[in-house]
Amino acid sequence: MNIIYFDNYKQYPGTTINPSILWEYDLTHFDYHQMRNVVVQRVVERGWRNDWYAALNLYGIEGMREAIKNITHLNNKDMQFVSLIFNIPLSEMKCYKKKLSQKMQWNS
């Protein structure tokens, strides 16, 4: 596996996920492991480099890969980015399958 952009994440073990990307949750009772898919989706969509380091240290590369595969909605740019960075074929991602199954609207 080659995650070139974040390959040095282990050098940042003390980083934490910015609470502002999880604004609607009460973080005093938040279970980061139970809510892994939500956390990973928010990091992909809105996270800065330190959020990525924190998520990678928290879940590991394989944990991140599994969460990314289970995310049901990502925009095209984010979907392509995580597919490339984590070497995940688009066909294994729920968000990609969901986009393919949606009916296209005709332009008037």
C-alpha positions in Angstrom: 0.0 0.0 0.0 1.3 3.4 -0.9 -0.2 6.4 0.8 2.5 8.9 -0.4 0.9 12.0 0.9 0.5 10.9 4.5 3.3 8.4 4.7 4.8 10.1 7.8 1.7 10.0 9.9 3.4 8.0 12.6 5.6 10.9 13.3 2.6 12.8 14.7 1.2 10.5 17.4 -0.2 13.4 19.5 -2.4 14.9 16.9 -6.2 15.1 17.5 -9.1 15.5 15.2 -10.4 19.0 15.1 -13.7 19.0 17.0 -15.2 21.5 14.5 -15.5 18.8 11.8 -17.8 16.9 14.2 -19.8 20.0 15.2 -23.2 18.3 15.7 -22.0 15.6 18.2 -21.4 15.9 21.9 -17.7 15.0 22.0 -17.7 14.4 25.8 -19.5 11.1 25.2 -18.4 10.4 21.6 -17.1 6.9 20.8 -14.5 7.4 18.0 -14.3 3.7 17.3 -18.0 3.1 17.1 -18.4 6.2 14.9 -15.4 5.5 12.7 -17.2 5.8 9.3 -18.6 9.2 10.3 -15.2 10.4 11.5 -13.4 9.2 8.4 -16.0 10.8 6.1 -15.6 14.1 7.8 -11.8 13.9 7.7 -12.0 13.1 4.0 -14.4 15.9 3.3 -13.2 18.7 5.6 -10.1 17.6 7.3 -6.7 19.3 7.4 -3.4 17.4 7.4 -3.4 17.0 11.2 -6.9 15.5 11.0 -5.6 13.0 8.6 -2.6 12.2 10.8 -4.9 11.8 13.8 -7.3 9.5 11.9 -4.5 7.4 10.6 -3.0 7.0 14.0 -6.4 6.2 15.5 -7.7 3.7 12.9 -4.6 2.6 11.0 -4.3 2.3 7.2 -6.5 -0.7 7.0 -9.1 0.8 9.3 -9.2 3.9 7.2 -9.5 1.8 4.0 -12.5 -0.2 5.4 -14.2 3.0 6.6 -13.7 4.6 3.2 -15.2 1.6 1.4 -18.4 2.0 3.6 -18.9 5.7 3.2 -22.2 6.2 1.3 -21.6 9.7 -0.1 -18.5 11.5 -1.3 -18.2 14.1 -4.0 -16.3 13.0 -7.1 -13.1 14.8 -6.2 -12.9 13.3 -2.7 -13.8 9.9 -4.0 -11.1 10.0 -6.6 -8.6 11.3 -4.1 -9.1 8.5 -1.5 -9.3 5.9 -4.3 -5.8 7.0 -5.4 -4.2 7.5 -2.0 -5.5 4.3 -0.4 -5.4 2.2 -3.6 -9.1 1.3 -3.4 -10.8 0.5 -6.7 -13.8 2.7 -7.2 -15.9 -0.4 -7.7 -15.3 -1.4 -4.0 -16.6 1.9 -2.7 -20.3 2.3 -1.7 -20.4 5.9 -2.7 -19.3 5.0 -6.2 -21.9 2.2 -6.5 -24.6 4.6 -5.2 -23.7 7.2 -7.8 -23.9 4.6 -10.5 -27.3 3.4 -9.4 -28.9 6.9 -9.3 -31.1 7.9 -12.2 -29.7 10.7 -14.3 -31.9 13.7 -14.8 -32.5 15.0 -18.3 -31.4 18.6 -18.9 -34.1 20.7 -20.3 
